[in-house]
Each structure stands twice: as structure tokens, then as C-alpha cells.
Amino acid sequence: MDAVTILGISNRTENWRTARYFAPFIECDSARAVLAQRLGEPEDTPSRDIQIELFWKGMRDYLERESLKAGELSDCFAQSYRNHFYSLREAIEGFRGFNNLKDCNYDASHSDKLSDNLARTEIDIVLQTPRHLFIGEAKDEGDLGTNRAYVLVHQMIRQYVMARILIDLISSNKTVIAFIVGNAGKIASLTRTTQVKFMISKGWMKEQNVLSWNEIGEIAEAGLPQHLG
């Protein structure tokens, strides 16, 4: 895609690039189907059953829908976290490349902070199918986020935990699968980042689901009706 400039200055934000590259998928069912299949969805899923959302704060919007505050569900969040991620801290501590954690990190006993983390978590791209919730992180030049003030320190892990706990809350049986989109020249380095390697090791992400922006553009074009013939 050609660069757009205002006053001769290119917009370098990841949100702008995400909106531009994923706009075709919002309007076109067949493009969404091609993207979903690329991420691992079976080919027999009807395209009409695939939805996409950008800049998604699913937990925040769930709480709003139910007229709840995050603190009111802190015990529920903590229990769901213990059920699904009871050994997560130990797994992170034992994984080469992560730095030392604070006492509060990945500890469900800090339930108020955990609830706040879940409610504030945003996912750049979400693709929903009858079987899966594909959650995507868009990167341009920035690194994957890390903040040790949070219970859920690492950006991609935090997103996965939020999505999995939300699925638990609404009693869905969807499988969460992560993906990441980055610059073509940085795909190899993205794949080698500790967060991505950890996600792959846990089975929460597939190695082939590290995509380039160019590939997203090609998928969108291939999914347009005239290209499906």
C-alpha cells in the first residue's frame, strides 16, 4: 500500500497501519475466510460465520454489557486464572530469556490488580470463527510490551490470558490462537523474541502465524471475489 502523508509526514503508528491493512477484511466475507484459513481455520467454515474486530477490549466491553465493574468479579477472575494458568509463573521463570519477576507477577492472589489488567487489555485484531478466537498483535518498529507493574507482565501472554478467561466467563468452547503481524524484514527476529517463543512452546500460537504486513495485503487481495473466480 502506498504511504499516506499529512504535511509531507508519514503516519508511523501501528493503529493506523492496522486499520489500513485490515479494512478489506471488515467488508469482505471471503477475505476473512482466506485469513482465517491461513491462521488454521478449516476450509469448510462458512465465510458468513467469520467476524473481525480491531482494537478490541473484550473484557471491558463484557463488563459494560453486564453492568459490572472489574472489582466485582475479582474473585471469579482469580479462580478462572488459577484453573487455566495455575503453573504459568513457574513456566515463565523456567523459560530462557525472561528476566526476574516481581512477587506480584502472575500471582492470582493480587486479584484486584489482575482484574484491572484484564479489563484494560486491548487486542489489535480479533478474528472469530465457530471454532476459534484468533487474537493478533500488530507491530511496526516497537517491541513487544513488558511492564512489571502489572500482574500479567508480558503483552502477548496478557492478551491470551484475557481472551481465555473471557471465554470461560461466557461458557464458550472456542480455542484461542495467537498471531502477530510485523515488518517483512523483521519476521525472523519477531519469531525469536522470548514472548513469541514462549507462546509457541505452550501451543498458544503456531510458528507459521508470524505474518508480514505484505502477506496481510496479499491475503486481502486474494480473498476479494474477483480473485476467487
N, C-alpha and C positions, 0 to 999 in steps of 0.2 A: 504494500500500500504506500502511496506517495505521502510524504510528510506534509502536514498542515502547519502553517506558521501564522502567528499573530504578531504584527510589527516586526516580521522577519525572525521571530524567535520560535523555535520548535517546542511544543509541549512534551516534556520528558516524563510526565507522571505515569505510573503503572496503571492507574484507574482509567486514564484517557486511552491508553493503548488497549486495555482490556475491552473497554466499551466499543472501540472501533473494530477490533478484530472479531468480537463475539456478537456484534449486532446482527449479522446474517442468520445466526442460529436462532435468534429470538423470533424472526418472522417465518422461517422456513423449516417445516417438519422434517423434510428429507435430509436437510443439512444436519439437524440434530441427530438423526438416526445414524448418519455416517460417523459423526463424532463419537456417539455412544458405542458403536461397534469398534472403533479404533481403541477405545478405553477398556473394552472387554465385554460389552453387552452382546448377547446372542443376536444373530441376524434376524430371527423370527419375531423380534419385538416390534409391534406396530409403531410407526413413527408418531402417530397421534397420541401415543401413551408416553411420550418423552417430553419433559418440560425442562426449561432452563431458567436460571435466575442469576443475576450478577449482584455482587456486593451484598451478600445475604447474611443477615443476623438472625438466624433461625430461632435461637433460644430467646433472644429479646422479643421477637415477634410472637412467639408462643406464649410467653408470659403476658404480653399485652392482650392477646386474644382471650386468655383465661382470666384476665383482670387480677393478675398476681404480681408480686414483687419477688425478685430473686431470693431475698432473705427468707421468704415464707416457705420456700422449697429447699432450703439449705440441707436439711436432714435427708430429704429424698435424693438430692444430687449426690450427697456424700455416700449414701448407701449404693446408689447406682454405680458410682465411681469404684467403690470397693468391690462390687460384684464383677465388674468388667476389667478393672485395671489394678487389682489388688497387688500385683508384683511389678507395677510399672516403674516405681522408683528404683528398685533393685536392678531391673533390666537396664535402665538408663545409666546407673552407676557402674554397671559391669560392661558397658559398651564403649569401646575405644573411641576417643575423640571428644566426648562430653567432659566439660570441666566440672569441678566440685559443686555440689548442690548445697543450698542452704537447708536448714532443718525443716522449713515450711514447704519446700518444693516437693510437689507430687504427694503431699500428705493430706488425706481426706479429712483429718481432724480439724484442719483450718477451713471449716465448711463455709463460713461467710465469705472468705476470700475466694474460695473455689467457686461459689455461686456467682460472685461478681465477675470472675474470669469467664465463666460460661456465658453469662448474659451479654458481655461486651465483645465476644469473639465474632469476627466477620470473616466470611469466606468469599473470595473473589468470584469464583464461578461454581455453580452447583447445577448438576445435570441429574434429574430424577427419572428413573425408569421403574417399571413394576418390580424389578428385582434389586436394583442398586440405587445408591446415592453416591454419585461421583463428585468429589469435592476438589476444586482446583485452586492452586496458588499461582498468581501471576507475578513474575519477576522481570525487571528490566536490568538495572545496574545495581540495585540494592541487594544486600544479603538477606538470608532468612532470619527472621526476628528471634531474639533471645532476650528475656527480661526476668532476672532472678527475683524481682519483687513480686512476681506472680506465683501462685501455686503451680500453675501449668506454664512452665518456663518457655518451652520451645514452640515456635509458631505453628509448624505443621502438626506437631503432636497435639497441641491445644485444639486445633481445628478438628482433628479426628476425634478427640475425646468429646468435644461439644456435640458433634454430629451423632456419635454413638449413644450418648446419654439422652439426647433428644429423641432418637428413635425408640429408646427404651421407655421414655415417658409416654409416648403416644402409642405404644404397643404395636409398633411396626416390625416387620421381619426383613426389612431391606438390609443388604450388605453395604457397608461404607468402603469405598475405594478412593484413594487419593491420587491426584496427579499434579504436575507442575508444568508451567509454560515459561520458557526463558529464551534469551537470545541464542541464535543458532551457533554462534561461536563459543558459547558457554555451556552447552549441553553436557559435555564431558565433566566439567568442573561442578556443575549442579548435581550430577549423578554421584559425584564423590563427596558431596557435603555430608556431614555427620547425620543431620536430620533425615535426609533422603535415604541414606544407607540404613539408618535405624528403621524407618518406615518400611522399607523393602524387607528387612530381616524379620519384621513382625508379621509380614503378609498383609499389611495395611495399604501397600502400594506395590505396583509392578514396575520393574526396571524400565520396561518399554513405555511407561506412562510419564516419561520426561520428554515433553514435546517442545518444539521451537515455535516461535511466532509465525515463521514461514509455513510450517506444517499446518498450523491452525488456518491460515489463509487458504492453503491448498485444499484442506478438508471442507471448508465452507464452499469453495468453488465447485468441488466435486459433488457436493450434496445438492447443488441447485438443480431444479427439474430438468433443464436443457442438457445437463451433463449426465443425467441418469438414463436418458434415451429409452 
